Amino acid sequence: MERLRDHLLETGYTVDGVRDRLGDVAASALAREELVPALRATADGDPLGALIRLWWLGVPVEAASLPAVVLESGLVSAEGDTVRADVHLQPWESDGYVVSDRKVRPGDPALRPDHVVGAGGASANLAQLVTRRPADRALDLGTGCGVQVVSLDGRASHVTATDVNPRAIELARLSWRLSGVSGVDARVGSLFEPVADEHYDLIVANPPFVISPGGTLTYRETGAGGDAFCRDLVRETPRHLSPGGQAHFLASWLHVEGEDWRERVGGWLREGGCDAWVVQRDVQDPAEYVELWLRDAAEQGTPGYTGRYDRWLAWFEEHKVEAVGFGWISMRNSGTLDPVVRVEQLTHQVALPVGDYVDGVLDAIAAAHRVRDLPSVRLRTADGLLDERVGLPGAEDPMRIVLRQTTGLRRTREVGTVEAALAGVCDGELALGPLLNVIAELVGDGGAPQTEAIRPLIAEGYFLL
């Protein structure tokens, strides 16, 4: 594996190298699982093109175009004068590599139950969410192909990785060796069973969050009813977090008739004793959801497609499911008897990686919740804040005033005249109460506004303590 890694790097089989070699058109087509533009872009038979065809596109390659280090890697099979990859080997960030089962495409045989999926959009989303703060002990729960461990390399002194699927651990070990990652403590088992009495400074998980009736694919389904697996994951996490430790997960949850999804997910967290932040990034109706995951397993066009689709929809209807939400959950063991849980929806683009500023987001949520004497606090306006005003031409006063963040989560909030004026003068020098009194007199709004009206703006990062 070490010799193969050297060859991959020397040939330019890296994230940037593959992107530059394919070009924008072929790369975009690959994101739609269309291979033809990429096959055309790699038709010259050059060393990098041959690796892309072999490892990424999964098509046969002439054995004569490959060096001995590839042919002897144990990851390919000879078919006459050609060679086919037995695995999917893709470059990852910071010169890392991820080994998984070959990608499944329409017309391929059905997936085996212990299929190990490669790194995709969900893997990237989680890697971008996780705090960049160094950790002594980190846990990757449900490591799969080992991609999160690759992303954590250099940020955690000791890493433990678990998975219920022994084949996942086997392929993850290849990922780590090819990525130059050593010392990972890999264990087989479900949820926290392999680390029952241990504590960690950082826990990450891209769990099998697909909600389906009786699913059998280990990498995405657990067989638990509805969203119970994600609920149990969240509820068990606090007992494994060290003081000040953080956990970052991807998760799905049901939107059930007559129930607010915020209350549903918030209820998972309120008894855990941790500060928590839940963000819904996407919502799909039942039909969209079923079609997505049937495509994921390349079941379109198969004899069982219609029946599987119908049974899945029937299950949603039986349980009064109106939609399925997807997003992220971050938790922090703040050691307080007064934890705060914030649940919100952010479907617009945010600045990436979120991990660069997620600590500040959690700090703001906690500070806004716990500060008691608001009139005496000194605030300053967050950097990169815009004041946008909408009104009729020639009108003296605007119809709407919106504060817009140009960095971080890029939130927007409609505010009143006083809050907008506060954003213009808030520099950390004067206490909030007196400052609001002066602003109220200047704008002629009568009595001073309640300082409590500013608390949500602190929680959302418009003002900093």
N, C-alpha and C positions, 0 to 999 in steps of 0.2 A: 504493500500500500504506500509506503514512503517513496519508493521509486516511481510508482504511478503518479503520485501527487506531484513530484518534481516534473514529470513529463507534461502533466496537465497545465502546470503553471508556465513552463517554458514554451508550450505551444500557444498559450494565450486563451486556454479554455477557462475563462473567468467570466464574471457577470458582465464587465465592461467589454471584454474581448468578444463574447458571443453577440452582444448587442451591436457592436460596431461591425462585426462580420456580416450579420443578417440584414441590418438596415431597418428603418422604421416600418416599412410596408410588411416585410416578412415577420418582424417581431409582433406587430399588431395582429396579423393573421394567426400566428401561433397562439395568441391569447384567446382566439376564437376556436382553437383546435383545428385550424386549417393548415395543412403541411405544405401544399404546393409551392407557395412563394419561398418558403425556407429551403425546400429541395432544389429549387432553381438557383437560389443564392449560394448553395454549397455544391453545385454540380462540378466544380473545377477539380475536385479530388485532392486539394491541398491538405496539409496535415490538420489544420484547425477545422476545415470543412468536414473532413472525415470523422473527427471526434464529435462534432455537432450531430452529424447524421447517426452515428453509432449510439451515443449516450442520450441525446436529447430527443431526436426524432424517432429513434427506435427502428430504423430501417437497416437492411443488410448492407454491409460495406465490404469491398474487395479486401481480402486478407493482405494482399501485397501492399496496400496503402497504409497499413498499420504497423507500428513498431513492436518488437518482441515484448516490451513491458506491458503493452495492452493485451497482446495475444496470450501472455502467460499470467495474467492477473487473476484468473479464476472467475471473472465476472462476464465472460463472453463464451459463446459456443460456435464451433465451426460448422458450416453447412456447405460442403464442397469447397469452392474457391472463395466463398464469402464468409463473413463473421457476423453474428447477431448478438447484441447485448442481452444478458440475462436479467439486468437490472436497469433502472433509470438512474443516471448519475448526473446531477445538475450542480453547476457552480452556485455558491451562495455568497453573502456579503463577506468582506475582509478576507478574500482568498480561501473561503471555506467551501466544502463540498457536501452534498447530501445524497445518500444512497437509499433507494426505495424500490418497490416493485415497479415493473414497467407500467407506463401510463395505459389506461384502458381507453379504447376508442370504439366507436360504433362498428359492430361486426366481430369484435373480439369475443373470446369465450367469457362466460360469466366469471365474476371475481370469486376467488377463494375466500372463505370466511375470515382467514387471518391475513388478508391482503394488507400490505403496509403502504400507505399513500405517501406521495412525495410532498415537498414543501410548495404551498400555493399561496393564494391571497390571504387566507386565514392565518397561515404561519407568519407571513410578513406583517399583518395587522398586529398580532400579538408581540412580535419582536419590536415593533415600533412603539408599542404601548408601555413596555416594561421600563421601570426607572433605570437611569444610568448611574445611580448611586452604587458605589462598590458594596459588596456583601461578603461576609465571611463564609456562611453556609447557605447554599441555594438548592432548591428542589425543583426539578422539572417533572411534573406529575403527568403521566401519559405521554412519554417522550416521543412515541412513534418512530419516525426516521431519525430522531436526534437533533432536529434543526434548531430548537431553542437552546440546547446546550452549546451548539456552534456559535450562536449569537451571543451567548453569555460569556464566551471565552475571554479571559482577561479581566472580567468584572467580578468574579466570585472565586474565592480561594479554594473552596471545597464544593463540588457539585455532585448531587445524587440525582439519578434519573430512574424512573419506574415506568413499567407498562404491564398491562395484563397479558399482552401478546408476546410470547418468547421470540417469535420471528422479528418483531419490531426491535427488541433489544439486540438481536443478531445483526440486523442491518444498521442500526444506530451505531454499533461499535465500528463498522466500516466507515460510516460518515465521520466519526470522530478521528479515526486514524488518518483518513484522507485529508482532514482539516487541520491536522497537527495538534489535536486536543488530546490531552492525556489525563489520567488520574480520576476519571469519572467512575463513581460508585453506582453501577447499574444493578437494578433489582427487579424481579418479576412479581407482579401482584396488582390487585385492584385498589383504586383510590389510595387511602393512606395506610392500608394494611402493611405494606413492606417497611413503613417508617413509623410504626404505631406510637412509640414513646419519644420521638425526636422533634426538635424545634429548629426552625430555619429563619434566617434574616430575609429571605426572598423565596417566594413560591410562585411558579408560573405554570399555567396549564392551558393547552388547547384541547379540551376534552371532547369525547364523542357526544356532541351536542345535538345531533340530528334527532328529531322527534318523529318516531314512526311506530306503527303497530307491529310488534314482533320482528324488528330488524335483526339481521344476522351478521352484518359486516362490522367486525370488531373496531375498526378504525374510526367509525362514525356513529355507531349505535350500541346501546347497552342492554336493551330489552326492558329498561325501567319504564314505568308508566309516565307518559307525557314528559314534562320537564323535571321530573323528580331527581334525575341524576345531577343536573346542574344545581338544584336546590340543596341536595345532600352535600355536594362538594363545597358549596359556600358555607353551609352550617358547620362542617367539620374543620374548616380551615383555621379558625381562631385558636384552637387548642394546639396548633403546630407552629404558630408564629412566635418568634422571640419578641421581647419588648422592642417596640419601634419597627418591627419587621413589616414587610409589605407583601401582598399577593396580587397578582394580575392574571385575570382569566378572560377567555372568550366564553360566551354562553348564549343559549336560546331560551325563550320563555313563551308561554301561551298567552294569547289574548282571548279570554273566555267571556262569553255573553254575560252581561250584567256585572262584570268585575273590571276594576281599573288595573291595568297591567302594572302601573307604578306601585300600587298597594301590594300586588302579588309578589313582585320581585323585592320590594322594600321589606316585606315581611320575612323574607329569607334571612335578612341581614340584621334586623333590629335587635335580636336577642343575642347576637354574637359578641358584643362588647368591643367591636372594632369600628373605627371610622370607615365609611365606605362611600364609593362613588360609582353609580351605575349609569351607563350611557347606552341608549338604544340608537343604533346606527342604521338599521334597516328594518322594514316591516313588509311581509309578503302575505297575500291572501292564500288560503289553503291550496288552491289549484296551482298558483305560481310556485309555492313551496314544494309540492309533490313533483312537479315537472323538473325543478332544479335538481332534486336529489335522484330522480330516475335518470336524468342525463348524466349525473356524476358517476353512476354505475353503468353507463352505456347500455341502458335497457330499452332505449327507443328502437322500435322495429322488431323487438323480440316477441315471441308468441305470448309471453306472460305479461306484456306491458299494460294492456288495457285492464286486465283483471287486477293487477297490482295497484294501478292508478285508482281504480274504483274502490278497492278495499281501504286504501289510505284515506280517500275522501270520506268514506263512510265512517271511519274511525273519528275523524275530525268532527263530523256532523253529530255523532253520538255523544261526544264530549263537549259539544257546543263551542267549538273553537272557531273564532272569527278571523284570526290572523296569527302569525308567528313572528315574534320579534327577535332580533339578533343584535348583539352588541358586546360591550366589555364591562367587566366588574373589577374595580380596584379596592383593596382593603388595606388598612394600616392598624396595627396593634398599638394604639396611642396610650394605653395604660390608664385611661380615664373611666370614671364611673358614669360619664355623660357623653357617650359616643353619638356621632351624627351620621346620618345616612342621606345622601342626596341622589335622587333619581331624576334623570332628564333625558330628553331626546335631542340629538344633534345629528342631523342627516346631511348637513353641508360639509364641504371640504374644510379640514383643519390643517394646521401646520404640522408637518411630520419631521422627525419622529416625536410623538407625544411624550415619550420617555424623557426627552430633554427638559420638559417643564411639568411633568405629572406631579412631582413633589410640591411644586408651588400651587398647583390646583388643589391638592389635598390640604395644604396649609391654609389656603384661603377659605375653603369650606369649613374647616375646623375653627379658624379664627372668628369668622362671622357668627358661628354658632355659640362660641364660648365667651366672647367679649361681653361684659356686663354693663360697664359704664360707658355707653357709646358717646354721650356728649363730650367726654373728656379725651377721647382718642384723637390722635393726630394722623390724618390720612394724606396720602399723595396719589395723584392720578397715575394710572398705569401708563407705561410707555406705549406709543403707537395707537393711541385712542383718537378716533375721529368723531366730530360733531356734525351730523348731517341734518339739514333743515329743509322741510318741504312746505311750500306755501303758494298762494296765488300771486301772480305777477303784481308787483307794486304794493302788496299787503305789508303792513307794518310788523305784524306778528306771524310766525309760522303756524301751519296747521299741525305739523308733526315735528318732533325733535327725536333723533335716533342717535344713540352712542354706538359706535361700531369699533370692535377690536380688529386691528390689522395683523396681529401676531397671535400665537398660541391657538386657542380654540375658536377665535374669530367670531365670538358671539355678537349679537346685536340686541339692543333693548330700547324700546320707546320710553322716554323720560319726560318729566315736566321742566318748566323753566328753571326752577331752583336747582334741580339735580344737574342740569346742563351747565348752569353757572358755576356750581361747585366743581365740576370737572375742569373748568377753565382756570380756577384759582387755587386748587388744592395742592399744596407743595410740602406738607408735613410740618409747617411752622405753627399753625394755629389749631386749637382744639375744634372738634366738629361742631359742638353746640353753639359757641359764640359765632363761628363762621357762618352757620346757617341763619342765625339771627340777622347778621349784617346783610347777607344775600337777600333775605326776605324783604328787608327794608328797601334795598336798592331796586328790586324788581317790582315792588309794589303789590305783592301778593297777600298783604295783611300779616297775619300771625306767622310765626316761625313754623316750618313743617316739622313733623315728628322725625326725630333722628332714626327711629326704627325703619323708616322708609329707605334708609341707606344700607341697612344690613344685607338685603339681597344683592346689592351692587358690590359689596365687599366679597360675598360668597362667590360671585361670578367673575371676580378679577378686574372690575372696572376701577376700584380703588384699593390701595394697598396699605396695610397697617405698618 
